[in-house]
């Protein structure tokens, strides 16, 4: 009987990890079933042969459904209700532009067109006082107009509702009565922050994806229950916690980054296990590669999440793990532009047809094809029963070689190099662009393709150590096994640091924490409320006159306590981070606190995974290419299951396991740690 289950849907593969009552880990991997993603989860779950009938079973799910619906514009028809005179706020956005000298610049169209924006006579002052309250007659007329417009969901977003949400709630309650069956979202339920352009957009985005997410969850739950599932279902949010099912259905926009965040959660636990202070994740799958910074057990986060990037997209006001993502994965396609220059990505072969070597009908050369052609993959030991077709990879690489007039091995190595450079840029954005020295960090390689490229990407960035966990190809699903229920809420402040009183801050933290604690349970019966409760708070600080902030936390216990000398401690932390990020501080300017963020986390039962038995076939050899100058070299091929704690090895080595292959370049030294993780030392290569 399973104690915890994690299910992660990626662009190419769907992974499931389950821990039974005896602590044994069971894993499953299937190609993602696009358009019916839940089917892939059920199939991968069936591979684990796990008993789901226990009521104590907790299934945590991470999905790309929400982000895909927003990117592909496959959401509901949404009506947006706003304060009179503010109908075009989501269209205008902010005055700042990414390309101020581009006269033909155009952003992506907003998700709510002008004809579906409706204005209401209401006004709340910035102080929170209600100046104008919408009348019932006006709301009833609004309901008729929304119904005539054929909307499937409604978002209500008023100007100063972050201070006082009464008008939003009044309108929403009456609309729910008049429009049964139509989802109604209010902005103050999602965000209590200023910046109305982002808050309005976030409310609209939540309404846009809510019907899609609700149908998906209902279908998946029905399939799970048909297979005997009787436990609790939670969905990962974008900031490393989990939402109970009811909350996930109400606020699906909070799950926009729920897939990639699971790997970061697992990496943080790995850092704690081995006492690693500074870590940068490198998560490479079939479609994208992602990187995130972890320092002192904390991962970087951001209050704005950009859909389709800053250059063309729009911002959501949801706290998210700050992940840098690039369009380079195992399925990324290599191609030539009009000038004959070879490029890799962002287009991916995905799961259908997949790379040429998958035998699914793909003909274009991909990063996976290049790795197979260069002897970095063992065609007989890939994913489950999937046998790689060397002939198909050779043909795909050959066609690109003919197009470029280069040797096929040069083309294949070039594909790998271009992908590595793109992914190294993501790692640098997480380290160098934050004022961090990458030489002080250890890279953790996860994802199906992460261990295959991690060593070379680390060398590009000057990182000297790579940690490769066991089951790296299923690591995001495994990371979900340790997730906890978590909610956060923000409240606007306007206080200069010298005037900040510890007593008033303590009262605000306690009040918000009490509100959040009441929501941290499963289901209407309040089941599974037991568990340690953690309370943390942070303040968004800035110099007076600035518009952007830094989120500052004080080190200490997660009990929500506020020290007496809080202002002094916050100043020191703010100046330390400001100097590290920007190279200086402003000693003449006051610091002000503009936002309080409180996070409450309820710790769920955490499974203990027992070490798997040593297994694996005999060692063999394969001819591998790492660069053209040295030509092919003999790489030892090792089954990861045959390695034991304390084993060492020196590259070139190709180490395979279910779901991932680790490529150790010539000269790199490896050590097997407790639990099966491998630590790869690259410092000798970097110094050469």
C-alpha positions in Angstrom: 0.0 0.0 0.0 1.4 3.4 -1.0 2.2 6.0 1.6 3.1 8.8 -0.8 2.9 9.2 -4.6 4.3 11.9 -6.8 3.2 12.4 -10.4 5.0 14.8 -12.7 3.9 15.6 -16.3 6.7 16.9 -18.5 6.8 17.9 -22.2 8.1 14.6 -23.3 7.7 12.1 -20.4 5.3 11.6 -17.5 7.0 10.3 -14.3 5.5 8.6 -11.2 7.2 7.8 -8.0 5.5 5.8 -5.2 6.7 4.8 -1.8 4.9 1.8 -0.2 4.4 1.2 3.5 7.7 -0.7 3.7 9.6 2.3 2.3 10.3 0.7 -1.1 10.4 3.1 -4.0 8.5 2.2 -7.2 8.9 4.3 -10.3 7.1 4.5 -13.7 7.8 6.5 -16.8 5.6 6.9 -19.9 5.6 9.2 -22.9 3.3 12.2 -22.2 -0.1 11.8 -23.7 -0.7 15.4 -25.0 -4.4 16.4 -25.0 -5.2 13.7 -22.4 -2.3 14.1 -20.0 -4.1 12.3 -17.2 -3.9 9.1 -19.3 -0.1 9.2 -19.1 -0.3 9.6 -15.3 -2.6 6.5 -15.0 -0.3 4.5 -17.3 2.9 5.4 -15.4 1.1 4.7 -12.1 0.1 1.3 -13.4 3.8 0.6 -14.1 4.6 1.0 -10.4 2.0 -1.7 -9.5 1.1 0.4 -6.4 -1.8 -0.2 -4.1 -3.7 3.1 -3.8 -6.6 1.9 -1.6 -5.4 3.3 1.7 -7.2 6.3 3.0 -3.8 7.7 4.3 -2.2 7.7 0.9 -1.3 11.2 -0.3 -0.8 11.8 -4.1 1.0 15.0 -5.0 0.7 16.1 -8.6 2.7 18.6 -10.7 1.4 19.6 -14.1 2.1 21.9 -17.0 -1.6 22.1 -17.8 -2.0 25.8 -16.6 1.1 27.2 -18.2 0.3 25.4 -21.5 -3.3 26.7 -21.5 -2.0 30.3 -21.0 0.8 29.9 -23.6 -1.4 28.2 -26.2 -4.5 30.4 -25.4 -6.7 27.3 -24.8 -8.6 28.7 -21.8 -12.2 29.7 -21.2 -14.1 32.7 -22.5 -13.6 35.2 -19.7 -15.5 38.3 -18.7 -13.5 40.8 -16.7 -15.3 43.2 -14.3 -13.3 46.2 -13.2 -13.7 49.6 -11.6 -15.3 52.2 -13.9 -12.7 53.9 -16.0 -10.1 51.1 -15.6 -11.2 48.7 -18.4 -8.0 49.1 -20.3 -5.5 48.6 -17.5 -4.7 45.1 -18.5 -4.1 46.3 -22.1 -1.9 49.2 -21.2 0.1 47.5 -18.5 3.1 49.5 -17.4 4.9 52.4 -19.1 8.2 50.4 -19.2 8.8 48.5 -22.3 11.5 45.9 -23.2 12.2 47.4 -26.6 11.7 51.2 -26.2 13.3 52.0 -29.6 11.4 49.4 -31.6 8.6 51.3 -33.4 6.9 48.1 -34.5 7.0 46.5 -31.1 3.9 44.5 -30.2 3.1 42.4 -27.1 1.0 39.2 -27.2 -2.7 40.0 -27.2 -4.2 40.1 -23.7 -6.4 37.2 -22.7 -9.6 39.3 -22.3 -10.5 41.3 -25.4 -12.2 44.8 -25.0 -15.7 43.5 -25.7 -15.5 41.2 -22.7 -14.4 43.9 -20.2 -17.2 45.4 -18.1 -17.0 48.4 -15.9 -18.8 48.9 -12.6 -19.4 52.1 -10.6 -17.5 51.4 -7.5 -14.7 53.1 -5.6 -12.7 52.3 -2.5 -10.1 54.8 -1.3 -6.5 53.8 -0.8 -7.2 54.0 3.0 -9.8 51.2 2.6 -12.8 53.4 3.1 -15.7 52.6 0.8 -16.7 55.6 -1.3 -19.1 54.0 -3.8 -20.7 50.6 -3.4 -22.2 48.9 -6.5 -26.0 48.6 -6.4 -27.9 45.3 -6.8 -29.6 46.6 -9.9 -26.3 47.4 -11.6 -24.9 43.9 -10.7 -28.1 42.2 -12.0 -27.7 44.1 -15.2 -24.1 43.2 -15.4 -25.0 39.5 -14.9 -27.4 39.8 -17.9 -24.7 41.3 -20.1 -22.2 38.6 -19.1 -24.7 35.9 -19.9 -25.4 37.5 -23.3 -21.7 37.6 -24.0 -21.5 33.8 -23.5 -18.7 33.9 -20.9 -17.6 30.7 -19.2 -15.9 32.4 -16.3 -15.7 35.8 -14.7 -12.9 37.7 -13.0 -13.8 40.6 -10.7 -10.9 43.0 -10.0 -11.3 46.5 -8.4 -8.8 49.2 -8.0 -8.1 49.2 -4.2 -9.5 45.8 -3.3 -6.1 44.8 -2.0 -6.9 47.0 1.0 -10.6 46.4 1.3 -12.2 43.5 -0.7 -15.8 44.2 0.3 -17.0 45.5 -3.1 -15.4 42.6 -4.9 -17.1 40.1 -2.6 -20.4 41.8 -3.0 -20.3 41.7 -6.8 -19.0 38.1 -6.8 -21.6 36.7 -4.4 -24.4 38.2 -6.4 -23.0 37.0 -9.7 -22.6 33.5 -8.4 -26.3 33.6 -7.5 -27.3 34.9 -10.9 -24.9 32.9 -12.9 -24.9 29.3 -11.5 -22.3 27.1 -13.1 -20.0 29.9 -14.1 -16.7 30.3 -12.2 -16.2 33.6 -10.5 -12.7 34.8 -9.4 -12.0 37.9 -7.3 -8.5 39.4 -7.4 -8.3 39.9 -3.6 -8.6 36.2 -3.0 -5.4 35.6 -5.1 -3.3 38.7 -4.3 -3.4 41.5 -1.7 -0.7 43.5 -3.5 -0.8 46.8 -5.2 0.1 47.2 -8.9 -3.4 46.8 -10.4 -2.2 45.9 -13.9 -0.6 42.7 -12.6 -3.4 42.0 -10.1 -6.1 42.5 -12.7 -4.2 40.2 -15.2 -3.7 37.5 -12.5 -7.4 37.4 -11.7 -8.3 37.2 -15.4 -5.7 34.4 -15.9 -7.1 32.5 -13.0 -10.7 32.7 -14.4 -9.3 31.8 -17.9 -7.8 28.5 -16.8 -10.1 27.5 -13.9 -12.7 25.6 -16.1 -9.9 23.8 -18.0 -8.1 22.9 -14.7 -11.3 21.7 -13.1 -12.2 19.4 -16.0 -8.7 18.0 -16.0 -8.7 17.3 -12.2 -12.1 15.8 -12.3 -11.2 13.4 -15.1 -7.9 12.4 -13.5 -9.6 11.9 -10.1 -12.2 9.8 -11.7 -9.5 7.6 -13.3 -7.6 7.3 -10.1 -10.7 6.3 -8.1 -11.6 3.7 -10.8 -8.1 2.2 -10.1 -8.9 2.1 -6.4 -7.4 5.4 -5.2 -9.0 6.3 -1.8 -6.5 8.8 -0.4 -5.9 12.6 -0.6 -5.0 14.5 -3.7 -2.8 17.6 -3.6 -1.4 19.8 -6.3 2.0 21.5 -6.2 1.9 25.3 -6.3 4.5 27.5 -7.9 6.4 28.3 -4.7 7.3 24.9 -3.4 4.3 23.9 -1.4 1.1 22.0 -2.1 -2.5 23.1 -2.3 -5.3 20.9 -1.1 -7.7 19.9 -3.9 -10.3 22.6 -3.2 -7.7 25.4 -3.2 -6.1 24.1 -6.4 -9.5 24.2 -8.1 -10.2 27.7 -6.9 -6.8 29.1 -7.6 -5.2 27.1 -10.5 -3.1 30.1 -11.5 -1.0 29.4 -8.4 0.1 26.1 -10.0 1.5 27.7 -13.1 5.0 26.5 -12.4 4.0 23.4 -10.4 6.0 21.0 -12.6 9.5 22.4 -12.5 9.3 23.3 -8.8 9.3 19.7 -7.6 12.8 19.2 -8.7 13.9 22.2 -6.7 12.2 20.9 -3.6 14.0 17.6 -4.0 17.3 19.3 -4.6 16.9 21.4 -1.4 16.4 18.2 0.6 19.5 16.7 -1.1 21.5 19.8 -0.1 20.4 19.3 3.5 21.2 15.6 3.4 24.8 16.2 2.4 25.4 19.6 4.1 25.8 21.6 0.9 25.1 25.3 1.5 25.2 26.6 -2.1 23.6 24.7 -4.9 22.3 25.4 -8.4 19.9 23.0 -10.0 20.2 21.9 -13.6 17.0 20.1 -14.7 17.0 19.1 -18.3 14.1 17.2 -19.8 12.9 16.5 -23.3 11.7 20.0 -24.1 13.3 22.5 -21.8 16.2 23.0 -19.3 15.7 24.8 -16.0 18.0 26.2 -13.4 17.4 27.6 -9.8 19.6 28.9 -7.1 19.5 27.4 -3.6 21.4 29.1 -0.7 21.4 28.1 2.9 18.4 25.8 2.3 16.4 28.5 0.6 15.6 28.7 -3.1 15.3 31.9 -5.0 11.7 33.2 -5.6 10.0 36.0 -7.4 6.7 37.8 -6.9 6.1 38.1 -10.7 5.9 35.2 -13.1 6.1 36.1 -16.8 4.0 34.1 -19.2 5.9 33.8 -22.5 8.7 36.0 -21.2 9.2 39.7 -20.4 9.7 40.7 -24.0 6.2 39.7 -25.3 4.2 38.2 -22.5 2.4 39.3 -19.4 3.1 39.1 -15.7 1.2 37.1 -13.0 1.3 38.3 -9.4 2.0 34.9 -7.8 4.9 34.0 -5.7 7.0 31.4 -7.6 10.3 29.6 -7.4 12.6 31.8 -9.5 13.4 29.3 -12.3 15.3 30.3 -15.4 14.1 28.2 -18.3 15.5 27.8 -21.8 14.2 25.9 -24.9 16.9 23.2 -24.9 16.1 19.6 -24.1 16.7 16.2 -25.3 14.0 16.6 -28.0 15.2 20.0 -29.2 15.6 20.1 -32.9 18.8 21.2 -34.7 18.2 23.2 -37.8 19.8 25.8 -40.1 18.6 29.3 -40.7 18.6 31.2 -44.0 22.3 32.1 -43.6 23.2 28.4 -43.1 24.0 28.9 -39.4 23.2 25.9 -37.3 20.8 26.4 -34.3 19.3 24.2 -31.7 15.7 24.7 -30.4 13.5 26.0 -29.2 11.2 23.8 -31.2 11.1 20.3 -29.8 10.1 16.9 -31.2 8.3 16.2 -27.9 6.9 12.8 -27.3 5.2 12.6 -30.7 6.9 11.9 -33.0 9.9 12.3 -30.7 13.6 12.2 -31.6 14.4 10.2 -34.8 16.1 7.4 -32.7 12.8 6.8 -30.8 11.4 5.2 -33.9 8.1 7.1 -33.6 8.3 8.7 -37.1 10.6 11.6 -36.3 13.1 12.6 -39.0 14.7 15.8 -37.7 17.9 15.6 -35.7 17.6 16.3 -32.0 20.0 16.6 -29.1 19.2 13.0 -28.1 20.1 11.8 -31.6 23.4 13.7 -31.4 24.2 12.0 -28.0 23.4 8.6 -29.4 25.5 9.2 -32.5 28.4 10.3 -30.4 28.3 7.2 -28.2 27.0 9.0 -25.1 23.9 6.8 -24.9 23.7 3.0 -24.7 21.0 2.1 -27.2 20.2 -1.1 -25.3 19.7 0.7 -21.9 17.5 3.7 -22.2 14.0 4.1 -20.9 12.1 0.9 -20.1 11.5 -1.1 -23.2 12.3 1.7 -25.6 15.2 0.6 -27.9 17.0 3.5 -29.6 17.5 3.3 -33.3 21.1 4.2 -34.2 20.4 4.0 -37.9 17.6 6.6 -37.7 19.8 9.0 -35.6 22.6 8.6 -38.1 20.3 9.4 -41.0 18.9 12.5 -39.3 22.4 13.8 -38.4 23.6 12.9 -41.9 20.9 15.1 -43.6 22.0 18.1 -41.5 25.6 17.4 -42.3 24.8 17.4 -46.0 23.0 20.7 -45.5 26.0 22.3 -43.7 28.8 20.6 -45.6 30.4 19.4 -42.4 31.5 16.0 -41.1 28.5 14.2 -39.3 30.5 13.9 -36.0 31.3 17.6 -36.1 27.6 18.3 -36.6 26.6 16.1 -33.7 29.2 17.5 -31.4 28.1 21.0 -32.5 24.5 20.2 -31.6 25.6 19.2 -28.1 27.8 22.2 -27.8 25.1 24.7 -28.8 22.6 23.1 -26.4 25.2 23.3 -23.6 25.9 26.9 -24.3 22.2 27.8 -24.1 21.8 25.9 -20.9 24.9 27.4 -19.4 23.4 30.9 -20.0 20.4 29.8 -17.8 22.8 28.8 -15.0 24.8 32.1 -15.3 21.5 34.1 -15.0 20.9 32.3 -11.7 24.5 32.9 -10.4 26.6 35.6 -12.0 23.7 37.9 -12.7 22.7 37.7 -9.0 26.3 38.5 -7.9 27.1 34.9 -7.0 30.4 33.2 -7.9 29.5 29.9 -9.6 32.8 28.4 -8.3 31.2 28.4 -4.8 28.3 26.3 -5.9 27.6 22.6 -6.5 25.4 21.7 -9.5 22.7 19.1 -8.9 21.8 17.4 -12.2 18.2 16.1 -12.5 15.8 15.3 -15.3 16.0 12.6 -17.9 18.7 14.5 -19.8 20.3 16.5 -17.0 23.0 14.0 -16.0 24.0 13.6 -19.7 24.9 17.2 -20.1 25.6 18.5 -16.5 29.4 18.0 -16.4 29.9 20.0 -19.6 27.5 22.7 -18.6 29.2 23.0 -15.2 32.6 23.4 -16.9 31.1 26.1 -19.1 30.1 28.0 -15.9 33.2 27.3 -13.9 31.4 25.0 -11.4 33.7 22.3 -10.0 31.3 19.7 -8.6 28.2 18.0 -9.9 25.9 16.0 -7.7 23.8 13.4 -9.5 21.0 11.8 -7.4 19.8 8.3 -7.9 16.7 8.1 -10.1 17.6 11.5 -11.6 15.2 11.0 -14.4 12.3 10.7 -12.0 13.6 13.3 -9.5 10.7 15.8 -9.9 8.2 13.0 -9.1 10.4 11.9 -6.2 10.7 15.5 -4.9 6.9 15.6 -4.7 7.0 12.8 -2.1 8.2 15.3 0.5 6.0 18.3 -0.2 4.0 20.0 2.5 0.8 21.9 2.5 1.6 25.6 2.3 -0.2 28.9 1.9 1.1 32.4 1.8 -0.5 35.8 1.9 0.7 39.4 1.5 -0.4 42.6 3.1 0.7 46.1 2.0 2.6 48.3 4.5 4.0 51.8 4.2 6.5 52.1 7.0 10.1 53.4 7.1 12.4 51.0 8.9 13.3 53.2 11.8 9.5 53.5 12.6 8.8 49.8 12.4 7.6 48.5 15.7 8.2 44.8 16.6 4.9 44.7 18.5 2.8 45.8 15.6 4.7 43.5 13.2 4.2 40.6 15.6 0.4 41.3 15.7 0.2 41.4 11.9 2.2 38.2 11.4 0.0 36.4 14.0 -3.3 37.6 12.5 -2.4 36.5 9.0 -1.0 33.2 10.2 -4.2 32.4 12.1 -6.2 33.1 9.0 -4.0 30.8 6.9 -3.9 28.0 9.4 -7.6 27.6 9.2 -7.3 26.8 5.5 -4.5 24.2 5.8 -6.5 21.0 5.8 -7.8 18.4 3.4 -11.4 18.3 2.6 -14.5 19.6 4.4 -14.1 17.3 7.4 -10.7 18.8 8.3 -8.9 15.5 8.0 -5.1 15.3 8.3 -4.8 18.5 10.1 -2.2 17.0 12.4 1.4 17.9 11.8 4.0 20.5 12.7 3.0 24.0 11.8 5.7 26.3 10.4 5.2 30.1 10.2 7.7 32.3 8.4 7.5 36.0 7.4 9.4 38.3 5.2 9.3 42.0 4.3 9.7 43.6 0.9 12.2 46.4 1.5 13.5 49.2 -0.7 15.3 52.5 -0.5 12.8 55.5 -0.3 12.2 56.6 -3.9 12.7 53.2 -5.5 10.0 51.2 -7.2 11.4 47.7 -6.9 12.0 45.7 -3.7 14.1 43.0 -2.2 12.3 40.3 -0.1 14.2 40.0 3.2 13.9 37.2 5.7 15.6 36.9 9.0 17.4 33.7 9.8 16.0 31.7 12.7 13.2 29.4 13.7 10.1 28.9 11.6 7.8 29.9 14.4 6.7 33.3 13.2 8.6 35.1 16.1 9.6 38.7 15.7 12.7 39.9 17.7 12.7 43.2 19.6 15.5 44.7 17.5 13.8 43.7 14.2 14.4 47.0 12.4 18.2 46.8 13.0 18.4 43.1 11.9 16.3 43.8 8.8 18.6 46.7 7.8 21.7 44.5 8.1 20.1 41.8 6.0 18.8 44.2 3.4 22.2 46.0 3.0 24.0 42.7 2.8 21.8 41.4 0.0 21.7 44.8 -1.8 25.5 45.0 -1.8 25.9 41.5 -3.0 23.4 42.0 -5.9 24.3 45.5 -7.0 27.8 46.1 -5.7 27.0 49.1 -3.4 24.6 50.4 -0.8 23.0 53.9 -0.3 23.9 55.0 3.3 22.2 58.3 2.9 18.7 57.0 2.1 16.1 55.6 4.4 14.8 52.0 3.9 11.1 51.5 3.8 9.0 48.3 4.2 6.2 48.2 1.7 4.8 44.6 2.0 4.6 41.9 4.6 4.4 38.3 3.4 3.5 35.5 5.8 3.8 31.8 4.9 2.2 29.0 6.9 3.2 25.4 6.2 1.7 22.2 7.6 4.2 19.3 7.6 2.7 16.2 6.1 3.9 12.6 7.0 7.2 12.1 5.2 8.0 8.6 3.9 11.3 6.9 4.6 12.8 5.4 1.5 14.9 2.3 2.0 18.0 1.8 -0.1 17.5 -0.4 -3.1 19.4 -3.6 -3.5 22.5 -3.6 -5.6 21.8 -4.9 -9.1 22.9 -4.4 -12.7 24.4 -6.2 -15.6 28.1 -6.7 -16.5 30.2 -3.7 -17.5 30.9 -3.1 -21.2 32.5 -0.5 -23.4 31.4 2.0 -26.0 33.2 4.4 -28.4 32.4 8.0 -27.5 33.1 11.4 -28.9 33.8 14.3 -26.6 35.7 16.5 -29.1 37.0 16.1 -32.6 40.6 16.8 -31.7 40.9 13.7 -29.5 38.6 11.6 -31.7 36.7 8.6 -30.3 37.7 7.3 -26.9 36.7 4.2 -25.1 34.0 4.8 -22.4 33.2 2.2 -19.8 29.4 1.5 -19.6 28.2 0.8 -16.1 24.8 0.0 -14.7 24.2 2.4 -11.9 22.5 -0.2 -9.8 25.8 -2.1 -9.6 27.6 0.8 -7.8 27.8 0.8 -4.0 28.7 3.5 -1.4 32.4 4.4 -1.6 32.9 3.2 -5.2 35.0 5.5 -7.4 35.5 5.9 -11.1 37.2 8.2 -13.6 35.8 9.3 -16.9 35.1 8.7 -19.6 32.2 6.7 -18.2 28.6 6.2 -19.3 26.4 5.2 -16.4 22.8 4.1 -17.1 19.8 3.7 -14.9 16.1 3.6 -15.6 15.1 7.0 -16.9 18.5 8.7 -17.1 22.1 8.3 -18.4 25.0 10.1 -16.7 27.9 11.0 -19.0 31.2 11.5 -17.2 33.8 13.2 -19.4 37.5 12.2 -19.6 39.4 13.2 -16.5 36.4 13.7 -14.2 36.4 11.7 -11.0 33.3 10.2 -9.4 32.4 9.0 -5.9 29.3 7.2 -4.8 27.8 8.7 -1.7 25.3 7.5 0.9 22.0 6.6 -0.7 23.5 6.2 -4.2 24.1 9.8 -5.2 27.2 10.4 -7.3 29.5 13.4 -6.7 31.5 14.3 -9.8 34.7 16.3 -9.3 35.6 18.4 -12.3 38.3 20.6 -10.8 41.2 18.8 -12.4 39.6 19.3 -15.8 38.9 23.0 -15.1 42.4 23.6 -14.0 43.9 21.9 -17.1 
